[in-house]
Structures are given as structure tokens and as C-alpha cells.
Amino acid sequence: SALRSVSPGIGLVSTFAIAGLWGLLWWCVSYLLPHGPDLPWWGLLPGAIFLGVGTQLLHLATVYYFGYKLSNASELYGSLGTAATLLIWAYVVSRLILASASINVAAQRTYRPSD
């Protein structure tokens, strides 16, 4: 947010850079996980791109929605409201990871050479 307050252009570039970083990290994790030996390195990119974009969308949701929800939940429900909001956030992250892995499986089946 500090970069966005200085310049919207710098903030946008940093947002894309962070999305690329998350995508690169997930690609590395996906590459270390079991996958077909005939799958090219770029076969895991769709899931990595999905996770990178998804994390940035989750970041925007956290900043503009969950932050407000968390502050109101803290006032109304105390620590139970905070815990519920954080559990929702963790659920969305886990769904992003599972969807990304599913995309990688679909890519593996698509790029597998036919016998």
C-alpha cells in the first residue's frame, strides 16, 4: 500500500511482480511434487499462473473486504469473529492450491504423448 500511495504505476508493477513471485514459487513446488516424467517444464505453468493471479485477487479481497469484516467482527464477536474471518481466508487459500493442482493434473493429461 505504501508503493500505491507513492504512485499507482509503481503499485501496479509491484502487484504484478508479487503475483509472478507467487506463481514462480508454486511452479517450483509443483515441479518438486510427483508428476509425469514426459511432462515438459511449461506444462505446470497454467496452475502456477492461476495461483499467482488468485493470490493477488485474495490480497485485494483481504484489503477491501476481509479487513473491514475483520474489524467489525472484532468489535461484535471478539476473538471468535476474528478466528472465523481468518478461517474463511485459509479456506479460500486451500481451494486456490487445490484448484491449481487440478489444473496441473489436467495439463499433464493434455500434454501426455499418446501411445
C-alpha positions in Angstrom: 0.0 0.0 0.0 3.0 2.3 0.6 4.0 1.9 -3.1 0.5 2.5 -4.3 0.3 5.7 -2.2 3.5 7.0 -3.9 2.4 6.1 -7.5 -0.3 4.0 -8.9 2.0 2.8 -11.6 4.7 1.5 -9.1 1.9 -0.1 -7.1 0.6 -1.9 -10.2 4.0 -3.1 -11.2 4.7 -4.4 -7.7 1.3 -6.2 -7.7 2.3 -8.0 -10.9 5.7 -8.7 -9.6 4.3 -10.3 -6.4 1.8 -12.3 -8.5 4.7 -13.5 -10.6 6.7 -14.4 -7.5 3.8 -16.5 -6.0 3.4 -18.2 -9.4 7.2 -18.9 -9.6 7.2 -20.4 -6.1 4.2 -22.6 -6.8 5.7 -23.7 -10.1 8.8 -24.8 -8.1 6.7 -26.6 -5.6 4.6 -28.3 -8.3 7.8 -29.3 -10.1 9.1 -31.0 -6.9 5.8 -32.8 -6.4 5.2 -36.1 -8.3 4.4 -35.5 -12.0 4.8 -37.4 -15.2 8.4 -37.7 -16.5 7.2 -36.8 -20.0 5.6 -33.5 -18.9 7.6 -30.5 -20.2 8.5 -27.8 -17.7 5.9 -25.4 -19.2 3.2 -28.0 -18.5 3.0 -26.8 -14.9 2.7 -23.1 -15.8 -1.2 -22.9 -16.0 -1.6 -23.9 -12.4 1.2 -21.6 -11.3 -0.3 -18.7 -13.2 -3.7 -19.5 -11.7 -2.3 -19.5 -8.2 -0.4 -16.2 -8.8 -3.4 -14.4 -10.0 -5.6 -16.0 -7.4 -3.3 -14.8 -4.5 -3.5 -11.3 -5.8 -7.2 -11.4 -6.0 -7.3 -12.8 -2.5 -5.0 -9.9 -1.5 -7.4 -7.4 -2.9 -10.3 -9.1 -1.2 -8.4 -9.1 2.0 -7.6 -5.4 1.8 -11.0 -4.2 0.6 -13.4 -6.7 2.2 -11.9 -9.0 4.8 -10.1 -6.1 6.6 -13.4 -4.3 7.1 -15.1 -7.6 8.0 -12.3 -8.4 10.5 -12.5 -5.0 12.2 -16.3 -5.3 12.5 -16.1 -8.9 13.7 -13.6 -7.9 16.3 -16.0 -5.3 17.7 -19.1 -7.5 17.6 -17.8 -11.0 18.4 -14.4 -10.6 19.8 -11.8 -13.2 19.1 -14.4 -15.6 17.8 -15.2 -13.3 14.9 -11.5 -12.8 14.1 -11.0 -16.6 14.1 -13.9 -17.1 11.8 -12.7 -14.5 9.3 -9.2 -16.0 9.3 -10.6 -19.5 8.8 -12.5 -18.2 5.7 -9.3 -16.8 4.4 -7.5 -20.1 5.0 -10.3 -22.0 3.3 -10.0 -19.8 0.2 -6.2 -20.3 0.1 -6.6 -24.0 0.3 -9.2 -24.0 -2.5 -6.8 -22.0 -4.7 -4.0 -24.5 -4.1 -6.2 -27.5 -4.8 -7.6 -25.8 -8.0 -4.1 -25.1 -9.1 -3.0 -28.7 -8.6 -6.1 -29.8 -10.5 -5.2 -27.6 -13.4 -1.7 -29.1 -13.4 -3.2 -32.6 -13.5 -5.3 -31.6 -16.5 -2.2 -30.1 -18.1 -0.3 -33.4 -17.5 -3.1 -35.4 -19.1 -3.4 -33.0 -22.0 0.4 -32.9 -22.8 1.0 -36.6 -22.3 2.0 -38.0 -25.7 -0.4 -40.6 -27.0 0.8 -44.2 -27.4 
